[in-house]
Amino acid sequence: MLGFLVQWPTLVTLGMFPILTYMYARLAKIEERETEERFGEKYREYAARTPAFVPRVGSMETPHAGG
């Protein structure tokens, strides 16, 4: 979404940026709750090691087969 603001730096995109940021964050929280209800403990384990919005730099793991 930040790319949208950088690519089209207009007053409209500048005004919409905080609104869209809020809406996407709210949607993500709703989807997290739904996913936790569906997958339970497996999702909680995943969420504990995976950042929500900003990736951790320098903590890359090699993915393992079988997910």
C-alpha positions as CSV (number, residue, x, y, z in Angstrom):
1,M,0.0,0.0,0.0
2,L,2.9,2.3,0.6
3,G,3.9,1.7,-3.0
4,F,0.6,3.0,-4.1
5,L,1.3,6.3,-2.3
6,V,4.8,6.5,-3.7
7,Q,3.7,5.6,-7.3
8,W,0.8,8.2,-7.3
9,P,1.7,10.9,-4.9
10,T,-1.4,13.0,-5.1
11,L,-3.6,14.7,-2.5
12,V,-6.2,12.1,-2.9
13,T,-3.8,9.2,-2.3
14,L,-2.3,11.1,0.6
15,G,-5.7,11.5,2.2
16,M,-6.8,7.9,1.6
17,F,-3.5,6.4,2.9
18,P,-4.4,6.5,6.6
19,I,-8.0,5.3,6.0
20,L,-6.8,2.4,3.8
21,T,-4.1,1.5,6.3
22,Y,-6.7,1.3,9.1
23,M,-9.1,-0.7,7.0
24,Y,-6.4,-3.3,6.0
25,A,-5.2,-3.6,9.6
26,R,-8.7,-4.2,10.8
27,L,-9.4,-6.7,8.0
28,A,-6.2,-8.6,8.9
29,K,-7.3,-8.8,12.6
30,I,-10.7,-10.2,11.6
31,E,-9.0,-12.8,9.3
32,E,-6.6,-13.8,12.1
33,R,-9.5,-14.5,14.4
34,E,-11.3,-16.6,11.7
35,T,-8.1,-18.5,10.9
36,E,-7.4,-19.2,14.6
37,E,-10.9,-20.5,15.0
38,R,-10.5,-22.8,12.0
39,F,-6.9,-24.1,12.6
40,G,-6.5,-23.7,16.4
41,E,-3.2,-24.6,17.9
42,K,-1.4,-25.0,14.5
43,Y,-2.2,-21.4,13.6
44,R,-1.2,-20.1,17.1
45,E,2.2,-21.8,16.6
46,Y,2.6,-20.3,13.1
47,A,1.5,-16.8,14.4
48,A,4.0,-17.0,17.3
49,R,7.0,-17.3,14.8
50,T,5.7,-15.2,12.0
51,P,5.4,-11.4,12.2
52,A,2.1,-9.9,11.2
53,F,3.0,-6.9,9.0
54,V,6.8,-6.1,9.0
55,P,9.1,-9.0,8.2
56,R,12.0,-9.7,10.6
57,V,15.3,-8.9,8.9
58,G,18.1,-11.4,9.5
59,S,15.9,-14.3,10.8
60,M,15.2,-16.1,7.6
61,E,14.6,-19.8,8.1
62,T,14.8,-22.5,5.4
63,P,11.3,-23.7,4.8
64,H,10.8,-27.4,5.4
65,A,8.9,-29.9,3.4
66,G,5.5,-31.0,4.5
67,G,4.5,-27.6,5.9
